[in-house]
């Protein structure tokens, strides 16, 4: 297998790479036959929203084409993204969100041929070394078994569930090895 190189993308570069990132999304999350276009369009809408968020940051893994991507942004201080949460938040999380000290991992994707090779962990390490957030949170679909497996491997803790069909995860106090 060829070597994988990581690089950080600026907001402008991320917008320029949107079609390549969408192609990776379709490859990484193949759904039911025929659903790729709808999934791709939904992803592009979410990506367009996410790339405009405060402190948006993105890293990609490249090996002659994109093979991995991770991005996120500082969670909105209004805490609106907590809407629909069911559970008890750890002490201080709502206050950290209100003061802008929570970083939200929005999307992680790795091409199937590159999974279980440490690409996701390398992406996470590069992305989070630059951020000084007090907490890092990810929200995944309840049926995302691969995402749950990665977060557990990183020692993240499940916070609780959201309506409809999502669950929140929190990085350990020091998310980097």
C-alpha positions in Angstrom: 0.0 0.0 0.0 1.2 3.5 -0.8 2.1 6.0 2.0 -0.6 8.2 3.3 0.2 11.9 3.8 -1.8 14.2 6.1 -2.4 17.9 5.5 -4.5 20.6 7.0 -6.9 22.5 4.7 -7.9 26.1 5.1 -11.6 27.0 4.8 -11.0 28.1 1.2 -9.2 24.9 0.3 -11.9 22.8 1.9 -14.5 24.6 -0.2 -12.4 24.0 -3.3 -12.1 20.3 -2.4 -15.8 19.8 -1.7 -16.4 17.5 -4.7 -13.5 15.2 -3.8 -14.6 15.2 -0.1 -18.2 14.3 -1.3 -16.7 11.4 -3.4 -14.9 10.2 -0.3 -18.1 10.4 1.7 -20.0 8.3 -0.8 -17.2 5.7 -0.8 -16.9 5.7 3.0 -20.6 5.5 3.7 -22.1 3.4 0.9 -25.7 3.0 1.6 -28.5 1.1 -0.2 -28.1 0.9 -3.9 -29.3 4.0 -5.6 -29.1 6.1 -2.4 -25.6 7.5 -3.1 -26.9 10.7 -4.9 -29.3 11.6 -2.1 -26.6 10.8 0.5 -24.1 12.9 -1.5 -26.5 15.9 -1.8 -27.3 15.7 1.9 -23.6 15.6 2.8 -22.9 18.6 0.5 -25.6 20.6 2.3 -24.2 19.7 5.7 -20.6 20.4 4.5 -21.6 23.8 3.1 -23.1 24.7 6.6 -20.2 23.3 8.6 -17.4 25.0 6.6 -18.9 28.4 7.5 -18.9 27.7 11.3 -16.5 29.5 13.7 -13.0 27.9 13.9 -13.8 25.4 11.2 -10.8 23.1 10.8 -10.2 20.2 8.5 -7.5 17.6 7.9 -7.3 15.1 5.0 -5.3 12.0 4.3 -4.0 11.7 0.8 -2.5 8.8 -1.1 -2.8 9.8 -4.8 -6.4 10.9 -3.9 -8.4 11.5 -0.7 -8.5 8.4 1.5 -9.6 10.1 4.8 -11.0 13.3 6.2 -11.9 14.7 9.6 -13.3 18.1 10.3 -15.1 20.1 13.0 -15.7 23.5 14.5 -16.2 25.3 17.7 -19.8 24.6 19.0 -22.2 27.5 18.9 -22.3 29.3 22.2 -26.1 29.2 22.2 -26.0 25.5 22.7 -28.7 24.9 20.1 -26.9 21.8 18.9 -27.8 20.2 22.3 -31.5 20.3 21.3 -33.1 16.9 21.5 -30.5 15.6 23.9 -31.8 13.0 26.4 -29.6 12.3 29.3 -27.6 14.0 32.0 -24.7 16.1 30.8 -21.4 16.0 32.8 -20.9 19.0 35.1 -19.7 22.0 33.2 -20.4 20.9 29.6 -23.3 23.4 29.1 -21.2 26.2 30.6 -18.2 25.3 28.3 -20.6 25.3 25.3 -22.0 28.7 26.4 -18.4 30.1 26.7 -17.4 28.7 23.3 -15.0 26.1 24.7 -16.4 23.0 23.1 -15.1 21.7 19.8 -17.5 19.6 17.8 -16.2 16.9 15.5 -18.6 17.0 12.6 -17.4 14.3 10.2 -14.8 11.5 10.1 -14.5 9.4 7.0 -11.9 6.9 5.8 -12.0 4.9 2.6 -12.8 1.2 3.3 -9.4 0.1 1.9 -7.6 2.3 4.4 -9.5 1.4 7.6 -7.7 -0.3 10.5 -4.4 1.3 9.4 -4.4 4.2 11.9 -5.6 6.8 9.5 -8.5 8.0 11.6 -6.3 8.3 14.7 -3.6 10.2 12.8 -6.3 12.6 11.5 -7.7 13.1 15.0 -4.3 13.8 16.5 -3.4 16.3 13.8 -6.8 18.1 14.0 -6.9 18.3 17.8 -3.3 19.3 18.5 -4.2 22.9 17.3 -7.3 23.3 19.4 -7.5 24.4 23.1 -11.1 23.5 23.7 -12.0 22.3 27.1 -14.1 19.5 25.7 -14.4 17.7 22.3 -17.7 16.2 21.4 -18.9 14.0 18.5 -22.5 13.3 17.5 -23.1 10.2 15.5 -26.1 8.3 14.1 -27.3 5.7 16.6 -26.8 2.9 13.9 -23.2 4.0 13.1 -21.4 0.9 14.4 -18.1 1.9 12.8 -18.2 5.4 14.3 -19.0 4.0 17.7 -16.1 1.5 17.4 -13.6 4.3 16.6 -14.8 6.5 19.5 -14.6 3.6 21.9 -11.0 2.8 20.6 -10.2 6.4 21.4 -11.6 6.0 25.0 -14.4 8.4 24.4 -17.5 8.2 26.6 -21.1 8.1 25.5 -22.9 11.2 26.8 -26.4 10.2 25.9 -28.9 10.2 23.0 -30.5 12.8 20.8 -33.8 12.7 19.0 -34.0 11.5 16.3 -31.6 8.6 16.3 -28.3 10.2 17.2 -26.0 9.8 20.2 -23.4 12.1 21.7 -19.8 11.2 22.7 -17.3 13.0 24.7 -13.5 12.8 24.5 -11.6 12.0 27.6 -10.1 15.0 29.4 -6.9 14.7 27.4 -8.0 13.3 24.0 -4.5 13.0 22.6 -2.1 10.2 23.5 
